[in-house]
Amino acid sequence: MNFKKIDVFVSGGGIAGMVSALAFERAGFSVICADPIPPATARHDHGADLRTTAFLQPSQTFLKSIGIWDHLAEHATPLEVMRIIDAGGADEPPAIRVTKEFKAGDISSQPFGWNVPNWLSRRELLKSLDNAQGATFLTGVRTVKIFTRENEARVTLSDGQKIHAKLVIAADGRSSFVRENAGISVRTKRFGQKALAFAVTHTIPHRNVSTEIHRRGGPFTLVPLPDQEGTASSAIVWMETSKQAARLMGMDIDSFTSEMNIRSCGILGPLTLATKRTEWTIISQLADRLSAQRIALVAEAAHTIPPIGAQGLNMSLEDIQTLISIATKADDIGSKLVLDAYHKARINDVNIRVGGITLLNHASSAQSQIIRDMRARGLETLHGITPVRKTLMKMGLGIKSQG
């Protein structure tokens, strides 16, 4: 039976899958990446991912090292300040009670990160894959069977192709077929929340400030985007209970615009909806292991968290960077020695971050007025102690060695 023999097979063609494919291709390995859904590469395309990613400093450094960042940089908006607002009082409409700003200049000469729309990142990554001599990107094709042996993995695709690879990277999302096929279990926490993602224009410039407004149901986050036709623009992720999210998604544009302006507390002036609305189910999930025979789990196949603190995709890129760093020093990139080392190198950090973001989400979505008042006091206290504030910012960035 005919088959194609390669070094690395990547199951899943989202941002993490594409970066995995490019990282290994740039390191000199032959790669095939397959995804069942052709990527939406324009903001108004059907299925476009209207979320954004703030590529934090370590992620930007990694992407630069593998020649990807230059393709994203011209579309990126720097994040100089992270502003947290508590509007969790009993007032209706909500009123701002506490505002605290965390400034990148307090710990670094660079911004916290650089914000890029996810659909645009996929567009630029797809261009890079199309030009990569050692990588092939297959769309409309899914992984249907994997059989692993001590020296290779054998993959069958939905179009009948057979692939033999030294390493399989599972980047196929929270419901990963590869993970399930490998028998790796997951622990899942459901919050009864959804996140609405869309873009807006507004009258007050964002000045490269990312703003999280906390009330109940989850944060309302405004993240800077480049101006749209001369008008200031931001991406919004609005987390709410599933019931409230369904109500918001069912509103006509005028009613929705009124609700989002109330929820924003007018922080950037009147907001105007600039895209369609999309929604995502919020869960926290962690795989019991990050590897199996000839298989490495990365990104949401390994861990899923609520969209708080720009941690999700940055954790995924750290997975990929760690994996390739270990694999490229070995004679066999998919050996048990490599994959055990990858699991050991990542599992503690992933555990801590998944647990920490889960706790933050509980605090952010609190319905109880007592807990919301405690949250406001906690924000005041943490921000007011300079060493604690700087340590928390460094932890959020993933800075481990700087003083």
C-alpha positions as CSV (number, residue, x, y, z in Angstrom):
1,M,0.0,0.0,0.0
2,N,1.3,3.5,-0.9
3,F,2.2,5.8,1.9
4,K,4.2,9.0,2.4
5,K,7.1,9.0,4.8
6,I,7.8,12.3,6.7
7,D,9.3,13.6,9.9
8,V,6.3,15.4,11.5
9,F,2.6,15.2,11.0
10,V,0.5,18.0,12.5
11,S,-3.2,17.3,13.1
12,G,-5.0,20.6,13.2
13,G,-4.5,23.8,11.2
14,G,-5.3,26.5,13.6
15,I,-2.7,29.1,14.6
16,A,-0.9,26.6,16.9
17,G,-1.0,23.9,14.2
18,M,0.4,26.2,11.6
19,V,3.1,27.5,13.9
20,S,4.1,24.0,14.8
21,A,4.4,23.1,11.1
22,L,6.5,26.1,10.3
23,A,8.7,25.8,13.3
24,F,9.6,22.2,12.5
25,E,10.0,23.0,8.8
26,R,12.3,25.8,9.6
27,A,14.4,23.4,11.7
28,G,14.9,21.2,8.6
29,F,12.2,18.6,9.0
30,S,9.6,17.4,6.5
31,V,6.1,18.3,7.7
32,I,2.5,17.7,6.7
33,C,-0.3,19.7,8.5
34,A,-3.9,18.8,7.9
35,D,-7.2,20.5,8.9
36,P,-10.7,19.6,8.0
37,I,-11.9,23.2,7.6
38,P,-10.3,25.6,5.1
39,P,-9.0,28.6,7.1
40,A,-11.1,31.8,6.9
41,T,-8.6,34.5,6.0
42,A,-10.7,37.7,5.9
43,R,-12.7,39.4,8.7
44,H,-16.0,39.0,7.0
45,D,-15.5,35.4,5.7
46,H,-17.9,32.7,7.0
47,G,-16.4,31.1,10.1
48,A,-13.8,33.8,10.6
49,D,-12.3,33.8,14.1
50,L,-12.9,37.3,15.3
51,R,-11.0,36.8,18.5
52,T,-7.5,38.4,18.8
53,T,-4.3,37.2,20.3
54,A,-1.9,39.4,22.3
55,F,1.4,37.9,21.5
56,L,3.3,38.5,24.7
57,Q,7.0,39.2,24.8
58,P,8.3,35.5,24.9
59,S,5.9,34.5,22.1
60,Q,7.1,37.4,19.9
61,T,10.7,36.4,20.5
62,F,9.9,32.8,19.5
63,L,8.0,33.8,16.4
64,K,10.8,36.1,15.4
65,S,13.4,33.3,15.8
66,I,11.5,31.1,13.3
67,G,11.0,33.9,10.8
68,I,7.2,34.4,11.3
69,W,7.0,37.6,13.3
70,D,7.9,39.9,10.4
71,H,4.8,38.8,8.6
72,L,2.6,39.7,11.6
73,A,4.4,42.8,12.9
74,E,2.9,45.3,10.4
75,H,-0.6,44.2,11.5
76,A,0.1,44.2,15.2
77,T,-1.0,46.9,17.8
78,P,1.3,47.2,20.8
79,L,-0.1,46.8,24.3
80,E,1.5,49.4,26.5
81,V,-0.9,49.3,29.4
82,M,-3.3,46.8,30.9
83,R,-6.2,48.6,32.6
84,I,-8.5,46.7,35.0
85,I,-11.8,48.3,36.0
86,D,-14.2,47.0,38.6
87,A,-17.8,48.0,38.0
88,G,-19.2,45.3,40.2
89,G,-21.3,47.5,42.5
90,A,-25.1,47.3,42.8
91,D,-25.6,50.3,40.5
92,E,-27.7,50.0,37.4
93,P,-26.5,50.9,34.9
94,P,-23.0,49.8,36.0
95,A,-20.6,52.5,37.3
96,I,-16.9,52.4,37.6
97,R,-15.7,51.8,41.2
98,V,-12.0,51.0,40.8
99,T,-9.6,51.6,38.0
100,K,-6.0,50.4,38.1
101,E,-3.4,50.4,35.3
102,F,-0.5,48.0,34.9
103,K,2.2,49.6,32.8
104,A,4.7,47.7,30.7
105,G,7.3,50.4,31.3
106,D,7.4,49.4,35.0
107,I,9.1,46.1,34.2
108,S,10.4,46.3,30.6
109,S,11.4,48.6,27.8
110,Q,9.0,46.8,25.5
111,P,5.2,46.6,25.4
112,F,3.5,43.7,27.2
113,G,2.7,42.3,23.8
114,W,1.3,42.9,20.3
115,N,-2.3,42.3,19.4
116,V,-3.3,40.7,16.1
117,P,-6.7,39.4,15.0
118,N,-6.8,35.6,14.8
119,W,-8.2,35.5,11.2
120,L,-5.3,37.8,10.1
121,S,-2.7,35.6,11.8
122,R,-4.0,32.6,10.0
123,R,-3.9,34.4,6.7
124,E,-0.2,35.3,7.2
125,L,0.7,31.9,8.5
126,L,-1.0,30.3,5.5
127,K,1.1,32.4,3.1
128,S,4.2,31.3,4.9
129,L,3.2,27.6,4.6
130,D,2.4,28.0,0.9
131,N,6.0,29.2,0.5
132,A,7.6,26.6,2.7
133,Q,9.5,24.0,0.7
134,G,9.5,21.4,3.4
135,A,5.9,21.7,4.6
136,T,2.6,20.8,3.0
137,F,-0.7,22.2,4.3
138,L,-3.8,20.1,3.5
139,T,-7.3,21.6,3.9
140,G,-10.6,19.8,3.9
141,V,-8.9,16.7,5.3
142,R,-9.1,15.3,8.8
143,T,-7.3,12.6,10.7
144,V,-9.4,9.5,10.9
145,K,-6.9,6.8,12.2
146,I,-3.6,6.7,14.0
147,F,-1.6,3.6,14.9
148,T,1.6,4.1,16.7
149,R,4.6,1.8,17.0
150,E,7.9,2.1,18.8
151,N,9.6,3.6,15.8
152,E,6.8,5.5,14.0
153,A,3.2,6.6,13.8
154,R,0.9,5.6,10.9
155,V,-1.8,8.1,10.1
156,T,-4.8,7.7,7.8
157,L,-6.5,10.8,6.5
158,S,-10.2,11.2,5.4
159,D,-9.1,11.4,1.7
160,G,-7.4,8.0,2.0
161,Q,-3.8,9.3,2.2
162,K,-1.5,7.2,4.4
163,I,1.3,8.9,6.2
164,H,4.2,7.5,8.3
165,A,5.8,10.0,10.6
166,K,8.4,10.0,13.4
167,L,6.3,12.5,15.4
168,V,2.6,13.4,15.5
169,I,1.6,16.8,17.0
170,A,-2.0,17.0,18.2
171,A,-3.1,20.5,17.6
172,D,-6.7,19.6,16.8
173,G,-8.4,21.4,19.6
174,R,-10.3,20.8,22.8
175,S,-12.1,17.8,21.4
176,S,-8.9,16.3,20.0
177,F,-9.3,13.1,18.0
178,V,-5.6,12.4,18.4
179,R,-5.7,12.7,22.1
180,E,-8.8,10.5,22.4
181,N,-7.3,7.9,20.1
182,A,-4.2,7.8,22.3
183,G,-6.4,7.2,25.3
184,I,-5.3,10.3,27.2
185,S,-8.1,11.5,29.5
186,V,-8.9,15.1,30.4
187,R,-10.3,17.0,33.4
188,T,-12.9,19.5,32.3
189,K,-14.5,22.3,34.2
190,R,-17.7,23.9,32.7
191,F,-18.6,27.4,33.8
192,G,-22.0,27.9,32.1
193,Q,-20.5,30.8,30.2
194,K,-19.9,31.9,26.7
195,A,-17.7,34.6,25.2
196,L,-19.0,36.9,22.5
197,A,-16.2,38.1,20.1
198,F,-16.5,41.0,17.7
199,A,-14.9,44.3,16.7
200,V,-16.0,47.9,17.3
201,T,-15.1,51.4,16.4
202,H,-15.1,54.2,19.0
203,T,-14.7,57.9,19.4
204,I,-11.9,58.0,22.1
205,P,-8.5,56.6,21.0
206,H,-7.4,53.5,22.9
207,R,-3.8,54.7,23.2
208,N,-2.6,51.1,23.1
209,V,-4.4,50.3,26.4
210,S,-6.1,47.0,26.9
211,T,-9.1,47.3,29.2
212,E,-10.9,44.6,31.3
213,I,-14.1,45.7,32.9
214,H,-15.3,43.3,35.6
215,R,-18.9,43.2,36.8
216,R,-20.6,39.8,36.8
217,G,-20.8,37.0,34.3
218,G,-17.2,37.5,33.2
219,P,-15.0,40.3,32.0
220,F,-15.8,42.7,29.1
221,T,-12.4,43.2,27.5
222,L,-11.5,45.8,24.9
223,V,-8.2,45.1,23.1
224,P,-6.5,47.7,20.8
225,L,-6.7,47.2,17.0
226,P,-5.3,49.4,14.2
227,D,-7.6,52.3,13.1
228,Q,-10.4,51.4,10.7
229,E,-10.6,53.9,7.9
230,G,-9.3,56.6,10.2
231,T,-11.5,55.7,13.2
232,A,-10.2,54.1,16.4
233,S,-11.0,50.4,16.7
234,S,-10.9,47.7,19.3
235,A,-11.6,44.0,19.5
236,I,-14.1,42.9,22.3
237,V,-14.4,39.7,24.1
238,W,-17.5,39.8,26.3
239,M,-18.0,36.9,28.7
240,E,-21.4,36.2,30.1
241,T,-23.6,33.4,31.4
242,S,-24.8,31.1,28.7
243,K,-28.4,32.4,29.2
244,Q,-27.3,36.0,28.9
245,A,-25.0,35.3,25.9
246,A,-27.9,33.7,24.1
247,R,-30.1,36.8,24.8
248,L,-27.3,39.1,23.5
249,M,-26.8,37.1,20.4
250,G,-30.5,37.2,19.6
251,M,-30.7,40.9,19.8
252,D,-31.0,43.2,16.8
253,I,-28.0,45.4,16.2
254,D,-29.5,48.6,17.7
255,S,-30.5,46.8,20.9
256,F,-27.1,45.0,21.1
257,T,-25.3,48.3,20.6
258,S,-27.2,49.9,23.5
259,E,-26.3,47.0,25.8
260,M,-22.6,46.9,24.9
261,N,-22.3,50.7,25.5
262,I,-23.9,50.3,28.9
263,R,-21.5,47.4,29.7
264,S,-18.4,49.3,28.5
265,C,-19.2,52.1,31.0
266,G,-18.4,54.6,28.2
267,I,-14.6,54.1,28.7
268,L,-13.9,54.6,25.0
269,G,-16.9,56.7,24.2
270,P,-19.8,55.5,22.1
271,L,-19.1,52.0,20.5
272,T,-20.2,51.0,17.0
273,L,-20.4,47.4,16.0
274,A,-17.9,46.9,13.1
275,T,-18.3,43.1,12.5
276,K,-20.7,40.3,13.0
277,R,-20.9,38.7,16.5
278,T,-19.5,35.3,17.2
279,E,-19.7,33.2,20.3
280,W,-17.5,30.5,22.1
281,T,-18.3,28.2,25.0
282,I,-16.0,28.8,27.9
283,I,-14.4,25.8,29.7
284,S,-11.2,24.9,31.5
285,Q,-9.6,21.7,30.5
286,L,-6.3,19.9,31.1
287,A,-5.0,16.6,29.7
288,D,-3.7,14.1,32.2
289,R,-0.5,13.7,30.0
290,L,0.9,15.9,27.3
291,S,2.4,13.0,25.4
292,A,1.9,9.4,24.3
293,Q,3.8,7.0,22.1
294,R,5.0,9.1,19.1
295,I,2.5,11.8,20.0
296,A,2.8,15.3,21.6
297,L,-0.2,17.3,22.6
298,V,-0.1,21.1,22.2
299,A,-2.5,24.0,22.6
300,E,-6.1,23.3,23.2
301,A,-5.6,19.5,22.7
302,A,-3.5,19.8,25.9
303,H,-5.1,22.7,27.8
304,T,-8.0,25.1,27.4
305,I,-8.7,28.1,29.6
306,P,-11.0,31.1,29.8
307,P,-9.8,34.1,27.8
308,I,-8.4,36.1,30.7
309,G,-4.9,37.7,30.8
310,A,-3.9,36.8,27.3
311,Q,-2.7,33.4,28.4
312,G,-4.3,30.8,26.1
313,L,-2.4,31.0,22.8
314,N,0.8,32.2,24.5
315,M,0.8,29.0,26.6
316,S,0.3,27.1,23.3
317,L,3.3,28.8,21.7
318,E,5.4,27.9,24.8
319,D,4.3,24.2,24.2
320,I,5.7,24.4,20.7
321,Q,8.9,26.2,21.6
322,T,9.6,23.7,24.4
323,L,8.8,20.7,22.1
324,I,11.0,21.8,19.3
325,S,13.9,22.8,21.6
326,I,13.9,19.2,23.1
327,A,13.3,17.4,19.8
328,T,16.0,19.1,17.8
329,K,18.7,18.1,20.2
330,A,17.7,14.4,19.9
331,D,18.6,11.8,17.3
332,D,14.9,10.7,17.1
333,I,12.4,13.6,17.4
334,G,9.5,11.4,18.4
335,S,11.3,9.0,20.8
336,K,9.9,8.2,24.3
337,L,12.9,10.1,25.8
338,V,11.9,13.3,23.9
339,L,8.2,13.1,24.6
340,D,8.7,12.2,28.3
341,A,11.0,15.2,28.6
342,Y,8.4,17.5,26.9
343,H,5.7,16.4,29.3
344,K,7.9,16.9,32.3
345,A,9.0,20.3,31.1
346,R,5.5,21.7,30.6
347,I,3.1,19.9,32.9
348,N,3.8,21.9,36.1
349,D,3.5,25.3,34.4
350,V,0.4,24.3,32.6
351,N,-1.2,23.0,35.8
352,I,-0.5,26.3,37.6
353,R,-1.8,28.5,34.8
354,V,-4.9,26.5,34.2
355,G,-5.7,26.5,37.9
356,G,-4.9,30.2,38.3
357,I,-7.0,31.3,35.3
358,T,-9.9,29.1,36.5
359,L,-9.8,30.8,39.9
360,L,-9.6,34.3,38.3
361,N,-12.6,33.4,36.2
362,H,-14.6,32.4,39.2
363,A,-13.8,35.8,40.8
364,S,-14.5,37.7,37.6
365,S,-17.9,36.1,37.0
366,A,-19.1,36.3,40.7
367,Q,-22.8,37.1,41.1
368,S,-22.6,37.6,44.8
369,Q,-22.3,41.3,45.8
370,I,-20.1,40.3,48.8
371,I,-17.6,38.5,46.5
372,R,-17.7,41.4,44.0
373,D,-16.8,43.8,46.8
374,M,-14.0,41.6,47.9
375,R,-12.7,41.5,44.3
376,A,-12.6,45.3,44.2
377,R,-10.7,45.5,47.5
378,G,-8.3,42.8,46.3
379,L,-7.5,44.8,43.1
380,E,-6.8,47.9,45.2
381,T,-4.5,46.0,47.5
382,L,-2.5,44.1,44.9
383,H,-2.0,47.1,42.7
384,G,-0.9,49.2,45.7
385,I,2.0,46.9,46.7
386,T,4.7,47.7,44.1
387,P,6.8,44.5,44.4
388,V,3.6,42.3,44.2
389,R,2.3,44.3,41.2
390,K,5.6,43.8,39.3
391,T,5.8,40.1,40.2
392,L,2.3,39.5,39.0
393,M,3.0,41.3,35.7
394,K,6.2,39.2,35.1
395,M,4.3,36.0,35.9
396,G,1.6,37.0,33.4
397,L,4.2,37.6,30.7
398,G,6.0,34.4,31.4
399,I,9.2,36.2,32.4
400,K,11.1,33.7,34.5
401,S,14.7,35.0,34.8
402,Q,14.6,38.8,34.8
403,G,14.9,40.6,38.2
